[in-house]
Amino acid sequence: MNLVKAFQQRLGWKIFISYVIVIAVLIIVLISAAIFVAPSAFSRHVAAMEQVEVAPPEDGGGSVDLEADLLANFREAINESLALAALAALIAAVSVSAFVSRRIVAPIREMMLASRHVAEGHYKERVELPGGMEGTQPDELGQLALSFNQMADRLQHTEEMRRRLIGDVAHELRTPLTTIQGSMEGLIDGILPAEDHVFQNIHREATRLQNLVRDLQALSKAESGTLVFNPEPVAPLDLVRRACARLERQYEEKGVGLLNEVPQHLPQVMVDEDRVGQVLLNLLGNALQYTPNGGQVRISAKQHAGFVEFSVTDDGIGIAREHLPHLFTRFFRVDKSRSRVGGGSGVGLTIARQLVEASGGRIWVHSAGPGKGSTFSFTLPVAM
Ligand code: ADP
């Protein structure tokens, strides 16, 4: 059973066996020629010779002639049977080689054409698994076809992401630019008064543009893996305390409670403090933005295997179940106008996910539904 499997999965074995088959056919044909064709050809030649030599020769040279004739006929019989054997062997060799090369060359040619198509930008191109390999363990050619299809999948995905990103960025830039342009035209035409609130409006939109560009830069760095991380052992409580201190005033201003419930005894985590600080600021900033006045935000942490799990829980507007899987996708917002008013660019959580994953952890969200608050959790590795 294992031998059959090994044979199915190894192209080298298949080629080797095909050669063995050709050689075996040659041997069988030669043996059959020796057993069946040679004696009959020989008797045919001897019979023909007897017909010619019915009258016995008068002189004594008869036996010498007979011997020479016999030898010549024997040679002819052998040549005839060898020629037949060679023809049969040639046909067998050509058909086995044609079969084998068709099995090898055809898929390679198909892959060559497909790769040319992909290089020309047709990312939907895929190759079929070489014949008879569906459902079985593929050999090297089958694996090459699978790898080719995987590569094409990734290229297609990257290309789609690139297109979507360009569309999204253009869309994100359009809104503030239209506002700035409209306000400026109003000022030039004298329709809008040259007053403080008009300039502030223009300034706000320009700041939004700047934030968007800054976030996009950060995202591109995080996604390309060019961000430098300097991991050091840090106490979870210190991380959270510092982040809370930076947002304390804003929480007070909005009238939202901020509760740090991180226990002191937790082990240190091995992270770049600045990067994780950015994640905490993003989550605490979002919690503040989506929690109305009078609400409360809690930060807790617990140890879980080799990780410390942080959770930021708010009792704010909550998130509908259908939106949860898209929250970490760039430019995704549940309520676009609400997020924009708060200055959000829609990439904060995407950056947070990149930073957490680059730190060796993972991030996820849970919400019981609209109006029922949300909990964003992430893990960080414990320092050894
Ligand atoms: P934004 O800049 O729009 O806040 P994020 O990537 O940080 O971008 O968040 C994406 C979206 O996730 C937000 O627009 C909002 O709809 C939703 N969201 C994030 N945090 C919360 C939260 N704590 N409560 C409810 N919705 C949230």
Residues whose N, C-alpha, C, O or C-beta is under 5 A from the ligand:
A	BS01	ADP	N286 A287 Y290 G318 I319 L327 F332 R333 V334 D335 S339 G344 S345 G346 V347 G348 L349 T350 S374
